[in-house]
Amino acid sequence: MNIDLKTPFLFLGLCGLLLGAGCSGGTSAAPFNKASFDKKLWNAGGEQRQFMILDIQTQHLHPGMDQSDVLTLLGKPDHEALANEVTRPAANADIYFYYDIGLTPEAFDTAQFVVVFDGTGTVIETSVFEN
């Protein structure tokens, strides 16, 4: 009796790849667009913050805003860094505010909402950074 063990392993491997692709591919851009900004929920911290990111970026926080306005909107950041402490600083960047937004949907990494300011304390960009 000759049993070919390669076929079941190839099939299971292919299923695993397809499942993994489906899980990670569909969530990389989403959850960050599912809820409107709610200052009370934002200030409570945690993963509910990630659902407000797109609304914050499109409706509330934009390049050109002053650092004091960002502090009024989002509160004190969870972490701050100077541009010389960042691996790849943005052009004209001076200081970075990091707001923890919890685990990514895949639950592999933690993520942070990043607000970047120039030397005058003006927002030059925002992004989501996964550790």
Residue frames as a rotation matrix with the C-alpha (Angstrom) as fourth column:
MET 1
0.587 0.810 0.000 0.00
0.810 -0.587 0.000 0.00
0.000 0.000 -1.000 0.00
ASN 2
-0.571 -0.787 0.233 1.51
0.804 -0.593 -0.035 3.30
0.165 0.167 0.972 -1.13
ILE 3
0.542 0.752 -0.374 0.12
0.819 -0.572 0.036 6.41
-0.187 -0.326 -0.927 0.58
ASP 4
-0.252 -0.571 0.781 1.05
0.676 -0.681 -0.280 9.84
0.692 0.457 0.558 -0.79
LEU 5
0.080 0.239 -0.968 1.31
0.954 -0.299 0.005 12.14
-0.288 -0.924 -0.252 2.25
LYS 6
-0.870 -0.491 -0.028 2.16
0.458 -0.830 0.320 15.22
-0.181 0.265 0.947 0.18
THR 7
-0.493 0.728 0.477 -1.38
0.422 -0.279 0.863 15.84
0.761 0.627 -0.169 -1.08
PRO 8
0.494 0.732 -0.470 -3.08
0.795 -0.160 0.586 16.45
0.353 -0.663 -0.660 2.32
PHE 9
-0.016 -0.573 -0.819 -0.23
0.781 -0.518 0.348 18.71
-0.624 -0.634 0.456 3.46
LEU 10
-0.897 -0.263 0.355 -0.31
0.438 -0.626 0.645 20.72
0.053 0.734 0.677 0.23
PHE 11
-0.103 0.954 0.283 -4.06
0.563 -0.179 0.807 21.11
0.820 0.242 -0.519 0.53
LEU 12
0.546 0.289 -0.787 -3.86
0.837 -0.228 0.497 22.21
-0.036 -0.930 -0.367 4.18
GLY 13
-0.441 -0.794 -0.418 -1.01
0.702 -0.595 0.391 24.59
-0.559 -0.121 0.820 3.38
LEU 14
-0.776 0.222 0.590 -2.99
0.412 -0.530 0.741 26.18
0.477 0.819 0.320 0.55
CYS 15
0.321 0.939 -0.127 -6.05
0.679 -0.135 0.722 26.55
0.661 -0.318 -0.680 2.79
GLY 16
0.272 -0.306 -0.912 -3.89
0.864 -0.340 0.372 28.23
-0.424 -0.889 0.171 5.43
LEU 17
-0.797 -0.603 0.040 -2.46
0.541 -0.683 0.490 30.68
-0.268 0.413 0.871 2.91
LEU 18
-0.468 0.701 0.539 -5.89
0.408 -0.370 0.835 31.58
0.784 0.610 -0.113 1.57
LEU 19
0.515 0.654 -0.555 -7.31
0.783 -0.095 0.615 31.99
0.349 -0.751 -0.561 5.05
GLY 20
-0.078 -0.651 -0.755 -4.37
0.811 -0.482 0.332 34.15
-0.580 -0.586 0.565 6.10
ALA 21
-0.886 -0.238 0.398 -4.66
0.449 -0.656 0.607 36.32
0.116 0.716 0.688 3.00
GLY 22
-0.067 0.954 0.292 -8.37
0.507 -0.219 0.833 36.79
0.859 0.204 -0.469 3.58
CYS 23
0.512 0.248 -0.822 -7.87
0.859 -0.153 0.489 37.76
-0.004 -0.957 -0.291 7.20
SER 24
-0.221 -0.690 -0.689 -5.09
0.648 -0.632 0.425 40.27
-0.729 -0.353 0.587 6.72
GLY 25
-0.803 -0.172 0.571 -6.00
0.584 -0.421 0.694 41.68
0.121 0.891 0.439 3.31
GLY 26
-0.017 0.918 0.395 -9.48
0.641 -0.293 0.710 42.84
0.768 0.265 -0.583 4.22
THR 27
0.704 0.372 -0.605 -8.62
0.709 -0.317 0.629 44.58
0.042 -0.872 -0.487 7.46
SER 28
-0.302 -0.945 -0.124 -5.52
0.952 -0.306 0.011 46.63
-0.048 -0.114 0.992 6.72
ALA 29
-0.782 0.014 0.624 -7.43
0.186 -0.949 0.255 49.78
0.595 0.316 0.739 5.78
ALA 30
0.280 0.937 0.207 -10.55
-0.159 -0.168 0.973 49.27
0.947 -0.305 0.102 7.81
PRO 31
0.017 0.771 -0.637 -11.27
0.990 0.075 0.117 49.62
0.138 -0.633 -0.762 11.19
PHE 32
-0.691 -0.479 -0.541 -10.03
0.615 -0.783 -0.092 53.17
-0.379 -0.396 0.836 11.04
ASN 33
-0.934 0.351 0.073 -13.20
-0.227 -0.737 0.637 54.46
0.277 0.578 0.767 9.42
LYS 34
-0.519 0.753 -0.404 -16.12
0.573 0.657 0.490 53.08
0.635 0.023 -0.773 11.40
ALA 35
0.247 0.633 -0.734 -17.06
0.968 -0.201 0.152 55.78
-0.051 -0.748 -0.662 13.92
SER 36
0.545 0.000 0.839 -17.35
0.187 -0.975 -0.122 59.51
0.817 0.224 -0.531 14.33
PHE 37
-0.590 -0.807 0.036 -14.95
0.223 -0.206 -0.953 61.27
0.776 -0.554 0.301 16.67
ASP 38
0.710 0.703 -0.041 -16.21
0.183 -0.127 0.975 61.29
0.680 -0.699 -0.219 20.25
LYS 39
0.003 -0.789 0.614 -13.97
-0.519 -0.526 -0.673 63.25
0.855 -0.317 -0.411 22.61
LYS 40
0.368 0.201 0.908 -15.22
-0.923 0.198 0.330 61.42
-0.114 -0.959 0.259 25.70
LEU 41
0.982 -0.017 0.190 -14.51
0.040 0.992 -0.117 57.98
-0.187 0.122 0.975 24.16
TRP 42
0.523 -0.845 0.112 -11.16
0.093 -0.074 -0.993 59.20
0.847 0.530 0.040 22.83
ASN 43
-0.002 -0.528 0.849 -10.11
-0.802 -0.506 -0.317 60.43
0.597 -0.682 -0.422 26.27
ALA 44
0.741 0.299 0.602 -11.09
-0.611 0.671 0.419 57.06
-0.279 -0.678 0.680 27.78
GLY 45
-0.313 -0.941 -0.127 -8.32
-0.892 0.246 0.378 55.52
-0.325 0.232 -0.917 25.65
GLY 46
-0.188 0.147 0.971 -8.14
-0.084 0.983 -0.165 51.99
-0.979 -0.113 -0.172 24.34
GLU 47
-0.752 -0.207 0.626 -9.04
0.478 0.483 0.734 50.31
-0.454 0.851 -0.264 21.10
GLN 48
0.343 0.929 0.137 -12.22
0.800 -0.213 -0.561 52.31
-0.492 0.302 -0.817 20.47
ARG 49
0.152 -0.376 -0.914 -9.91
-0.195 -0.918 0.346 55.14
-0.969 0.125 -0.213 19.36
GLN 50
-0.766 -0.591 0.253 -8.91
0.109 0.268 0.957 53.32
-0.633 0.761 -0.141 16.18
PHE 51
-0.200 0.786 0.586 -12.45
0.948 0.307 -0.088 53.45
-0.249 0.537 -0.806 14.84
MET 52
0.690 0.491 -0.532 -12.39
0.440 -0.868 -0.230 57.27
-0.575 -0.075 -0.815 14.90
ILE 53
-0.246 -0.957 -0.152 -9.14
0.472 -0.255 0.844 57.84
-0.847 0.136 0.514 12.98
LEU 54
-0.533 0.041 0.845 -10.58
0.833 -0.149 0.533 58.56
0.147 0.988 0.045 9.53
ASP 55
0.574 0.801 0.172 -13.14
0.730 -0.595 0.335 60.98
0.371 -0.067 -0.926 10.95
ILE 56
0.521 -0.480 -0.706 -10.41
0.410 -0.585 0.700 62.76
-0.749 -0.654 -0.108 12.92
GLN 57
-0.506 -0.845 0.172 -8.23
0.528 -0.146 0.837 63.05
-0.682 0.514 0.520 9.81
THR 58
-0.572 0.304 0.762 -10.99
0.750 -0.181 0.636 64.23
0.331 0.935 -0.125 7.48
GLN 59
0.337 0.879 0.338 -13.22
0.589 -0.477 0.652 66.32
0.734 -0.020 -0.679 9.73
HIS 60
0.944 0.171 -0.282 -11.31
0.328 -0.396 0.858 67.52
0.035 -0.902 -0.430 12.80
LEU 61
0.401 -0.890 -0.219 -7.53
0.029 -0.227 0.973 67.57
-0.916 -0.396 -0.065 12.50
HIS 62
0.872 -0.063 0.485 -5.73
0.489 0.079 -0.869 68.84
0.017 0.995 0.100 9.43
PRO 63
-0.174 -0.980 0.094 -2.33
0.982 -0.180 -0.057 70.16
0.073 0.082 0.994 8.34
GLY 64
-0.357 -0.041 0.933 -1.88
0.225 -0.973 0.043 73.76
0.907 0.225 0.357 9.38
MET 65
0.755 0.655 -0.037 -3.51
0.157 -0.126 0.980 73.36
0.637 -0.745 -0.198 12.81
ASP 66
0.029 -0.698 0.715 -1.67
-0.737 -0.498 -0.457 74.66
0.676 -0.514 -0.529 15.84
GLN 67
-0.648 -0.395 -0.651 -0.27
0.092 0.808 -0.582 72.29
0.756 -0.437 -0.487 18.49
SER 68
-0.920 0.335 0.205 -2.50
-0.297 -0.254 -0.920 73.85
-0.256 -0.907 0.333 21.15
ASP 69
-0.051 0.938 -0.342 -5.58
-0.999 -0.043 0.032 73.09
0.015 0.343 0.939 19.02
VAL 70
-0.092 -0.063 -0.994 -4.50
-0.314 0.949 -0.032 69.44
0.945 0.309 -0.107 18.74
LEU 71
-0.933 -0.282 -0.223 -4.07
0.127 0.321 -0.938 69.26
0.336 -0.904 -0.264 22.52
THR 72
-0.586 0.798 0.145 -7.56
-0.722 -0.431 -0.542 70.73
-0.369 -0.422 0.828 22.97
LEU 73
0.163 0.672 -0.722 -9.02
-0.918 0.371 0.138 68.21
0.361 0.641 0.678 20.52
LEU 74
0.376 -0.078 -0.923 -7.17
-0.132 0.982 -0.137 65.00
0.917 0.173 0.359 21.44
GLY 75
0.985 -0.055 0.166 -5.66
-0.164 0.025 0.986 65.75
-0.059 -0.998 0.016 24.84
LYS 76
0.215 -0.968 0.133 -2.14
-0.870 -0.127 0.477 65.04
-0.445 -0.218 -0.869 25.98
PRO 77
0.338 -0.126 -0.933 -0.40
-0.675 0.658 -0.334 62.43
0.656 0.742 0.137 23.83
ASP 78
1.000 0.000 0.009 0.55
-0.005 0.786 0.618 59.06
-0.007 -0.618 0.786 25.27
HIS 79
0.215 -0.975 0.051 4.12
0.775 0.202 0.598 59.59
-0.594 -0.089 0.800 24.00
GLU 80
0.933 -0.062 -0.356 6.15
-0.243 -0.836 -0.492 62.38
-0.267 0.545 -0.795 22.42
ALA 81
0.287 -0.897 0.337 9.35
0.774 0.424 0.470 62.27
-0.565 0.126 0.816 20.40
LEU 82
0.252 -0.337 -0.907 11.64
-0.447 -0.872 0.200 64.77
-0.858 0.355 -0.370 18.75
ALA 83
0.857 0.115 -0.502 12.44
-0.515 0.206 -0.832 64.29
0.007 0.972 0.236 15.06
ASN 84
-0.055 -0.968 -0.245 16.01
-0.867 0.168 -0.468 63.24
0.495 0.186 -0.849 15.87
GLU 85
-0.518 -0.051 0.854 14.58
-0.651 0.671 -0.354 60.35
-0.555 -0.739 -0.381 17.96
VAL 86
0.573 0.797 0.190 12.54
-0.372 0.459 -0.807 58.96
-0.730 0.391 0.560 15.04
THR 87
-0.024 -0.616 0.787 13.99
0.468 0.689 0.553 56.47
-0.884 0.381 0.271 12.56
ARG 88
-0.578 -0.098 0.810 12.64
0.808 -0.210 0.551 58.17
0.117 0.973 0.201 9.43
PRO 89
-0.354 0.471 -0.808 11.50
0.378 -0.718 -0.584 61.68
-0.856 -0.512 0.076 10.28
ALA 90
0.511 0.600 0.615 9.19
0.841 -0.202 -0.502 63.51
-0.177 0.774 -0.608 7.90
ALA 91
-0.373 -0.608 0.701 10.57
0.735 -0.655 -0.177 66.52
0.567 0.449 0.691 6.05
ASN 92
-0.394 0.098 0.914 10.49
-0.256 -0.967 -0.006 69.61
0.883 -0.236 0.406 8.30
ALA 93
0.561 0.638 -0.527 9.34
0.301 0.436 0.848 67.50
0.771 -0.635 0.052 11.27
ASP 94
-0.271 -0.617 0.739 10.23
-0.570 -0.516 -0.640 68.71
0.776 -0.594 -0.212 14.76
ILE 95
-0.748 0.091 0.657 8.01
-0.593 0.352 -0.724 66.85
-0.297 -0.932 -0.209 17.21
TYR 96
-0.550 0.551 -0.628 5.75
-0.159 0.669 0.726 63.80
0.820 0.500 -0.280 17.10
PHE 97
-0.331 0.557 0.762 2.68
-0.912 0.020 -0.411 63.15
-0.244 -0.830 0.501 19.24
TYR 98
-0.771 0.085 -0.631 1.73
-0.171 0.927 0.333 59.46
0.613 0.365 -0.701 19.61
TYR 99
-0.145 0.805 0.576 -1.76
-0.981 -0.040 -0.190 58.42
-0.130 -0.593 0.795 20.73
ASP 100
-0.939 -0.183 0.290 -2.15
-0.188 0.982 0.013 54.71
-0.287 -0.042 -0.957 21.53
ILE 101
-0.175 0.915 -0.364 -5.06
-0.983 -0.139 0.123 53.17
0.062 0.380 0.923 19.64
GLY 102
0.399 0.382 0.833 -4.79
-0.629 0.775 -0.054 49.54
-0.667 -0.503 0.550 20.76
LEU 103
-0.400 -0.497 0.770 -4.15
0.122 0.804 0.582 46.31
-0.908 0.327 -0.262 18.92
THR 104
-0.694 0.161 -0.701 -4.53
-0.716 -0.247 0.652 46.16
-0.068 0.955 0.287 15.17
PRO 105
0.349 0.935 -0.061 -7.51
-0.936 0.345 -0.068 44.13
-0.042 0.081 0.996 13.92
GLU 106
0.346 -0.298 -0.890 -5.18
-0.300 0.863 -0.406 41.22
0.889 0.408 0.209 13.23
ALA 107
0.956 0.054 0.289 -4.13
-0.293 0.067 0.954 41.43
0.032 -0.996 0.080 16.93
PHE 108
0.551 -0.831 -0.079 -0.47
0.757 0.537 -0.373 41.09
0.352 0.146 0.925 15.99
ASP 109
-0.564 -0.784 0.257 0.71
0.664 -0.617 -0.423 44.64
0.490 -0.068 0.869 16.64
THR 110
0.088 0.522 -0.848 -0.16
0.739 -0.605 -0.296 47.67
-0.668 -0.601 -0.439 18.67
ALA 111
-0.062 -0.034 0.998 -0.93
0.870 -0.492 0.037 50.83
0.489 0.870 0.060 16.73
GLN 112
-0.278 -0.064 -0.958 -0.58
0.640 -0.756 -0.135 54.53
-0.716 -0.651 0.251 17.36
PHE 113
0.712 0.438 0.549 -2.12
0.687 -0.597 -0.414 57.59
0.147 0.672 -0.726 15.78
VAL 114
-0.230 -0.918 -0.324 0.75
0.886 -0.336 0.321 59.97
-0.403 -0.213 0.890 15.02
VAL 115
0.915 0.387 0.114 0.54
0.403 -0.855 -0.328 63.74
-0.029 0.346 -0.938 14.66
VAL 116
-0.054 -0.992 0.114 3.67
0.995 -0.044 0.085 65.41
-0.079 0.118 0.990 13.25
PHE 117
0.882 0.292 -0.371 4.50
0.321 -0.947 0.019 69.07
-0.345 -0.136 -0.929 13.89
ASP 118
0.365 -0.781 0.506 7.09
0.550 -0.258 -0.795 71.36
0.751 0.569 0.335 12.33
GLY 119
-0.549 -0.755 -0.358 9.36
0.746 -0.250 -0.618 73.73
0.377 -0.606 0.701 14.26
THR 120
-0.782 0.323 0.533 6.58
-0.362 -0.932 0.034 76.32
0.507 -0.166 0.846 14.64
GLY 121
-0.820 0.483 0.307 4.20
-0.098 0.410 -0.907 73.83
-0.564 -0.773 -0.289 16.25
THR 122
-0.030 0.792 -0.609 2.03
-0.940 -0.230 -0.252 73.45
-0.340 0.565 0.752 13.14
VAL 123
0.287 0.215 0.933 0.63
-0.018 0.975 -0.219 70.07
-0.958 0.046 0.284 12.04
ILE 124
-0.356 -0.413 -0.838 2.31
-0.860 -0.206 0.467 68.86
-0.366 0.887 -0.282 8.87
GLU 125
-0.323 0.326 -0.889 0.86
-0.552 0.698 0.457 65.32
0.769 0.638 -0.045 8.71
THR 126
0.064 0.340 0.938 -0.94
-0.897 0.431 -0.095 62.52
-0.437 -0.836 0.332 10.53
SER 127
-0.201 -0.119 -0.972 -0.66
-0.655 0.755 0.043 58.76
0.729 0.645 -0.230 10.15
VAL 128
0.847 0.344 0.406 -1.22
-0.528 0.633 0.566 55.40
-0.062 -0.694 0.718 11.80
PHE 129
-0.165 -0.960 -0.228 1.92
-0.847 0.256 -0.467 53.58
0.506 0.116 -0.855 12.92
GLU 130
0.901 0.405 -0.157 1.92
-0.297 0.838 0.458 49.86
0.317 -0.366 0.875 13.72
ASN 131
0.165 -0.869 0.467 4.65
-0.961 -0.035 0.275 48.59
-0.222 -0.494 -0.841 16.04
